[in-house]
Amino acid sequence: MYAGGTAKSRKRCTHPCKCSGNPANPDSCTCSMREVLQYRSRISGPLLDRIDIHIEVPAVKYRELADRAEGESSAAIAKRVEAARDIQLERFKGTKVHCNAHMTPRQIRKFCEPDAGGHRLLEVVTEKLGFSARAYTRILKVARTIADLEGTENIREQHIAEAIQYRSLDRKSV
């Protein structure tokens, strides 16, 4: 939730709590859990519903930055993204929609049908975390994109689970 940047730009980002402790040092926060929850509740639910993905990105430790281990290359990631975009262009050929984010309710019902495990997970999570109808449809669209990135035709439970993880500010508890 912390955007970093200059002192001027930090005023426009969302801090994790009212004390705005040093994001590089989580121990510098002086707020209680109740204060953090109260501070975060100031963000409008209807506003959060309109954001597909919201996650907290912790500061990276030097040791991790300096690690020379090979990860997936940018070229490989770009190739996967391009393949997913091609899938979406083909899916929506002949319509005004060109990507999953812009699907209509009818298209969501047609293209975002999760497997049985995904349905069960959505039911449990929607009840426990109190997701709105808008958050529910955004989870389905993000899960569809995750499945596309994986090159999978069907949305599976793990795609739903990953999409739910990207809704951290919707949760009733931290």
C-alpha positions as CSV (number, residue, x, y, z in Angstrom):
1,M,0.0,0.0,0.0
2,Y,3.0,2.3,0.4
3,A,4.0,3.8,-2.9
4,G,7.4,5.3,-1.9
5,G,8.8,8.1,-4.0
6,T,9.4,11.7,-3.0
7,A,8.0,13.2,0.2
8,K,5.5,15.1,-2.0
9,S,4.3,12.0,-3.8
10,R,4.0,10.0,-0.6
11,K,1.3,12.3,0.5
12,R,-0.9,10.9,-2.3
13,C,-0.4,7.2,-1.6
14,T,-2.1,5.0,0.8
15,H,0.0,4.3,3.9
16,P,-0.6,1.0,5.8
17,C,-1.5,3.0,9.0
18,K,-1.8,6.4,10.5
19,C,1.7,6.6,11.9
20,S,3.2,6.1,8.4
21,G,6.1,4.1,9.9
22,N,9.1,3.4,7.8
23,P,8.0,0.9,5.2
24,A,11.5,-0.5,5.1
25,N,11.3,-1.3,8.8
26,P,7.9,-2.7,9.8
27,D,8.9,-2.6,13.4
28,S,8.9,1.2,13.3
29,C,5.1,1.2,13.3
30,T,3.6,2.2,16.6
31,C,0.0,1.4,15.8
32,S,-2.1,-1.3,17.4
33,M,-3.9,-3.8,15.1
34,R,-7.1,-2.1,16.0
35,E,-5.7,1.3,14.9
36,V,-4.5,-0.2,11.6
37,L,-7.9,-1.7,10.9
38,Q,-9.6,1.5,11.8
39,Y,-7.3,3.5,9.6
40,R,-7.7,1.2,6.6
41,S,-11.5,1.2,7.0
42,R,-11.4,4.9,6.0
43,I,-10.9,3.7,2.4
44,S,-14.3,3.5,0.8
45,G,-15.6,0.0,0.1
46,P,-17.2,1.1,-3.2
47,L,-13.9,2.5,-4.3
48,L,-12.1,-0.7,-3.4
49,D,-14.7,-2.7,-5.3
50,R,-13.6,-0.8,-8.5
51,I,-10.0,-1.8,-8.2
52,D,-9.2,-5.3,-9.6
53,I,-6.0,-5.9,-7.7
54,H,-4.8,-4.5,-4.4
55,I,-1.9,-6.0,-2.5
56,E,0.6,-4.9,0.1
57,V,4.1,-5.0,-1.2
58,P,6.7,-5.2,1.6
59,A,10.1,-3.7,1.3
60,V,12.7,-6.0,-0.1
61,K,15.8,-6.8,2.0
62,Y,19.2,-6.2,0.6
63,R,20.1,-9.9,0.8
64,E,17.2,-10.7,-1.6
65,L,18.1,-7.8,-3.9
66,A,21.8,-9.0,-4.1
67,D,20.9,-12.6,-4.6
68,R,22.2,-13.8,-8.0
69,A,19.7,-16.7,-8.4
70,E,18.1,-16.9,-11.8
71,G,14.4,-16.3,-12.0
72,E,12.1,-16.3,-14.9
73,S,13.4,-14.0,-17.6
74,S,11.6,-10.8,-18.7
75,A,11.5,-12.3,-22.2
76,A,9.7,-15.5,-21.0
77,I,7.2,-13.4,-19.0
78,A,6.6,-11.1,-22.0
79,K,6.0,-14.2,-24.2
80,R,3.4,-15.6,-21.7
81,V,1.6,-12.2,-21.5
82,E,1.5,-11.9,-25.2
83,A,0.1,-15.4,-25.5
84,A,-2.6,-14.5,-22.9
85,R,-3.5,-11.3,-24.8
86,D,-3.8,-13.4,-28.0
87,I,-6.2,-15.8,-26.2
88,Q,-8.3,-12.8,-25.1
89,L,-8.3,-11.2,-28.5
90,E,-9.5,-14.5,-30.0
91,R,-12.1,-15.0,-27.2
92,F,-13.7,-11.5,-27.9
93,K,-13.3,-11.4,-31.6
94,G,-16.3,-9.6,-33.2
95,T,-17.1,-7.8,-30.0
96,K,-16.2,-4.4,-28.6
97,V,-14.4,-6.1,-25.7
98,H,-10.7,-6.8,-26.2
99,C,-9.6,-8.0,-22.7
100,N,-10.9,-9.8,-19.6
101,A,-11.1,-6.6,-17.6
102,H,-13.9,-5.2,-19.9
103,M,-16.1,-8.3,-19.9
104,T,-19.9,-7.8,-19.7
105,P,-21.9,-9.7,-17.1
106,R,-23.0,-12.1,-19.9
107,Q,-19.4,-12.7,-20.9
108,I,-18.4,-13.3,-17.3
109,R,-21.1,-16.0,-17.0
110,K,-19.9,-17.6,-20.3
111,F,-16.1,-17.4,-19.9
112,C,-15.5,-17.4,-16.2
113,E,-17.1,-20.6,-15.0
114,P,-14.8,-22.1,-12.3
115,D,-14.5,-25.8,-11.5
116,A,-16.4,-27.3,-8.6
117,G,-13.5,-26.6,-6.2
118,G,-13.4,-23.0,-7.3
119,H,-17.2,-22.6,-6.7
120,R,-16.8,-24.0,-3.2
121,L,-13.9,-21.7,-2.5
122,L,-15.8,-18.6,-3.8
123,E,-18.8,-19.6,-1.6
124,V,-16.8,-20.0,1.6
125,V,-14.7,-16.9,1.0
126,T,-17.6,-14.7,0.0
127,E,-19.4,-15.6,3.1
128,K,-16.5,-15.3,5.5
129,L,-14.9,-12.1,4.0
130,G,-18.1,-10.5,3.0
131,F,-17.1,-9.8,-0.6
132,S,-19.5,-7.6,-2.6
133,A,-21.0,-8.7,-5.9
134,R,-18.6,-6.3,-7.7
135,A,-15.6,-7.9,-5.8
136,Y,-16.9,-11.3,-6.7
137,T,-17.0,-10.5,-10.5
138,R,-13.6,-8.9,-10.3
139,I,-12.2,-12.1,-8.7
140,L,-13.7,-14.1,-11.6
141,K,-12.1,-11.8,-14.2
142,V,-8.7,-11.9,-12.5
143,A,-8.9,-15.7,-12.2
144,R,-9.8,-15.9,-16.0
145,T,-6.6,-13.8,-16.7
146,I,-4.5,-16.1,-14.4
147,A,-5.8,-19.1,-16.3
148,D,-5.0,-17.4,-19.6
149,L,-1.4,-16.7,-18.5
150,E,-1.1,-20.4,-17.6
151,G,-2.6,-21.3,-21.0
152,T,-5.4,-23.1,-19.3
153,E,-8.9,-23.1,-20.9
154,N,-10.8,-23.7,-17.6
155,I,-10.7,-21.7,-14.4
156,R,-9.5,-24.0,-11.6
157,E,-9.6,-23.6,-7.8
158,Q,-6.0,-22.5,-7.7
159,H,-6.8,-19.6,-10.1
160,I,-9.6,-18.5,-7.9
161,A,-7.4,-18.8,-4.8
162,E,-4.7,-16.6,-6.4
163,A,-7.2,-14.0,-7.5
164,I,-8.6,-13.9,-4.0
165,Q,-5.1,-13.2,-2.7
166,Y,-5.1,-10.0,-4.8
167,R,-8.1,-8.6,-2.9
168,S,-6.2,-8.0,0.4
169,L,-8.0,-4.7,1.3
170,D,-11.5,-6.3,1.0
171,R,-10.8,-8.6,3.9
172,K,-12.5,-7.9,7.2
173,S,-9.3,-8.8,9.1
174,V,-5.6,-8.2,8.3
